[in-house]
Amino acid sequence: MDRIPEFKPDNFKKIINVERLDTKSIFSDFLIESLTSLNETAILPSAPHRKTVNDFVFITKGELSKMVCSDIFELTSGMLMLLPGYKIRTILKKTGNIEGYYGHFSDDFINDLSSQKKLKEISNYIELIYNPVFSFDQETTSRIQYLLQQLLLLYEKDTGDSLLKSYLNTLLNEIANFIHTLPLPVFSPKEAIIQRFRRLITNNIQKTHKIQVYAEMLNITPNHLNKCARSVTGKTASAIINEALTMEARALLSLSNHTVSEAAFVLGFEDVSYFSRFFKKHSGLQPSEYRKMIDLS
């Protein structure tokens, strides 16, 4: 069985119950809209999910809390989060009436070399610092907000994708240029190990849950990995693995076409009973109770 299925734009309503009545012909490749839709019918927290597109959120008013993999990020006014589709994420909560912009774009939509290069630079930086949130200076914030306003106007006018691509390229360029003004991050050896550990978990969580295996991949002992984890995060290596595994389990259980047994199998649990006990321990609910909670029983 494959990894956790990714949501295509046409299925995004299942994530937070936001209805998009006036979608454009390019909706599968590009969208930008006001975040005020979250103030109406959105059901939070959203089901953990992956997407087939890159997406971004820019906040102009209010606060938004999102979990990416097993890390929680708080977004306030002037902050932007940019995520590639493969990152598992969930919207946890919002504070008050939130304002800003949500957008997504496919890799195919940015088909010019300049945009692809800028997106690669941004993605590499996000992976390097393990943080997808940008907090800009005032001038950059103003330019970002102006570009998003123009993108929204162009999208609503349905003027075609040429100008949208141009403004999106400028937006990516602004973010990349801002990154160039930042000092190069300096990580301690322990921090570098934990960053590599987290990336390995993302790529291998279905194959193994064992600290020993991850330690071998990092060419260190399990004891040293645990010491690094405690020093950097305040958690054990096992706790970090279990958080990621629980997030993946929630995402699988939120899909109606997966049984509990299938979810357990995908995540590498040979015993469904053990999977149920694991999920109960780390989420507070039995898998069947979790599915009832999100109306998938």
C-alpha positions, 0 to 999 in steps of 0.5 A, spaced: 500 500 500 502 507 498 504 512 503 498 516 505 494 519 499 495 526 498 489 531 497 488 534 490 485 541 490 478 538 488 478 535 495 480 540 499 473 541 502 474 535 506 480 538 510 476 544 513 469 544 510 470 550 506 466 551 500 469 554 494 463 556 489 467 560 484 473 556 482 477 558 476 479 553 470 486 553 473 484 551 480 488 545 480 494 549 478 493 555 482 488 559 487 489 565 491 483 567 496 482 571 502 483 567 509 476 570 511 473 563 509 476 560 515 471 564 519 465 562 516 464 554 516 471 551 517 472 545 522 478 546 526 482 542 527 483 540 520 484 533 519 492 531 518 493 531 510 498 532 505 497 535 498 499 535 491 500 542 491 505 547 494 501 552 499 502 558 503 498 562 508 500 570 509 496 573 516 494 580 516 490 580 522 489 574 528 493 568 529 493 561 526 496 555 529 499 550 524 502 543 526 507 541 520 509 534 521 510 534 529 512 541 530 507 547 532 508 553 529 504 560 531 503 565 525 501 572 527 500 578 523 506 579 517 508 572 517 508 567 511 508 560 511 510 556 505 509 548 505 511 543 499 505 538 498 509 532 501 509 535 508 504 533 513 500 538 516 494 540 520 490 547 522 490 546 529 486 553 531 485 560 529 484 566 534 479 571 533 477 573 526 483 571 521 485 575 515 490 574 510 491 570 504 491 562 502 494 560 496 496 554 492 500 552 486 503 546 482 510 545 480 507 545 473 504 552 474 511 555 475 514 552 469 519 557 468 526 556 470 527 563 474 521 561 478 523 554 479 530 556 481 527 561 486 522 556 489 528 551 490 532 556 494 526 557 498 525 550 499 532 548 501 532 554 506 526 551 509 529 544 510 536 547 512 532 551 518 527 546 519 522 552 519 517 554 514 515 560 517 518 567 515 517 573 519 519 579 514 521 586 516 516 592 514 518 594 507 518 586 505 511 585 508 508 591 505 511 588 498 509 581 499 502 584 501 501 588 495 503 582 491 498 578 494 493 583 493 494 584 486 494 576 485 487 576 488 485 581 484 487 578 477 485 571 480 478 574 481 478 577 474 480 571 471 485 574 466 488 568 465 495 565 467 500 569 464 500 575 469 498 570 475 505 567 473 509 573 473 506 576 480 507 569 483 515 569 480 515 576 483 513 573 490 518 568 490 523 572 488 521 577 494 522 571 499 528 569 496 531 576 496 529 576 503 532 570 505 539 572 502 539 578 507 539 573 513 545 571 516 547 563 515 544 559 520 549 556 525 547 549 528 551 545 534 553 538 532 547 536 536 542 540 532 545 538 526 544 531 528 536 532 530 535 535 524 538 529 520 534 525 524 527 529 523 528 528 515 530 521 516 523 520 520 519 523 514 522 519 509 522 512 513 516 512 518 512 507 515 519 502 514 521 503 521 519 506 528 526 503 532 531 508 535 536 503 533 535 503 526 535 511 525 541 511 530 545 507 525 543 511 519 546 517 523 552 513 524 551 514 532 549 510 538 542 510 540 544 513 547 547 519 543 541 520 539 537 520 545 542 525 549 542 530 542 534 529 542 533 531 550 538 537 549 535 540 543 528 538 544 527 536 551 524 530 548 526 523 547 528 520 540 522 515 541 517 521 543 519 524 536 518 518 533 511 517 536 509 524 535 510 523 527 507 516 527 501 519 531 500 524 526 501 519 520 496 515 523 491 521 524 492 522 517 490 515 515 484 514 519 481 521 516 480 517 510 474 513 509 477 508 504 482 506 509 480 501 515 483 501 521 487 494 519 489 498 513 492 504 517 496 499 521 499 495 515 501 502 512 504 504 518 508 498 519 504 495 525 503 487 524 498 487 530 492 491 529 491 491 537 498 493 538 496 499 533 490 501 537 493 501 544 499 505 541 494 510 538 490 510 544 496 512 548 498 517 544 492 521 542 487 519 548 482 515 543 481 509 540 482 509 532 474 507 532 473 513 537 477 518 533 473 516 526 467 517 530 469 524 532 471 526 525 464 523 522 468 517 518 465 511 522 
